[in-house]
Amino acid sequence: MTIFHISMKGNRTKRENSAGMGTREVDLHLSSGYSGRDAVERQLARFRGELESAVRRGDREIIFIHGVGSGRLREEIRKILSHDYPSFICQDAPFSRYGYGGATLVTIKR
């Protein structure tokens, strides 16, 4: 399975996890011009859409790159996951690749 790094800025790269299986990466960073609540709402809409697409495709996991920043987007993502997808597991993505708290790995459980 191949994964693509899909950025709201348009960047794409391929990545495989340590088991050799593909994991989709979604970069939620925005291009300049967005700020505050408008930016977070736009990023959350993208998060929801990509997560639903991953569920429909039958993906086992997906990584959302949100950066460290204030932690607001990360917090909102985790609230949505715990409320709307209680069977899914979320955790920080690997530090070596994304830094401390820079991305969330979601394991999709059915």
Secondary structure by P-SEA (a helix, b strand, c coil): cccccccccbbbbbbbccccbbbbbbbcccccccccaaaaaaaaaaaaaaaaaaaaacccbbbbbbccccaaaaaaaaaaaaacccccccccccccccccccbbbbbbcc
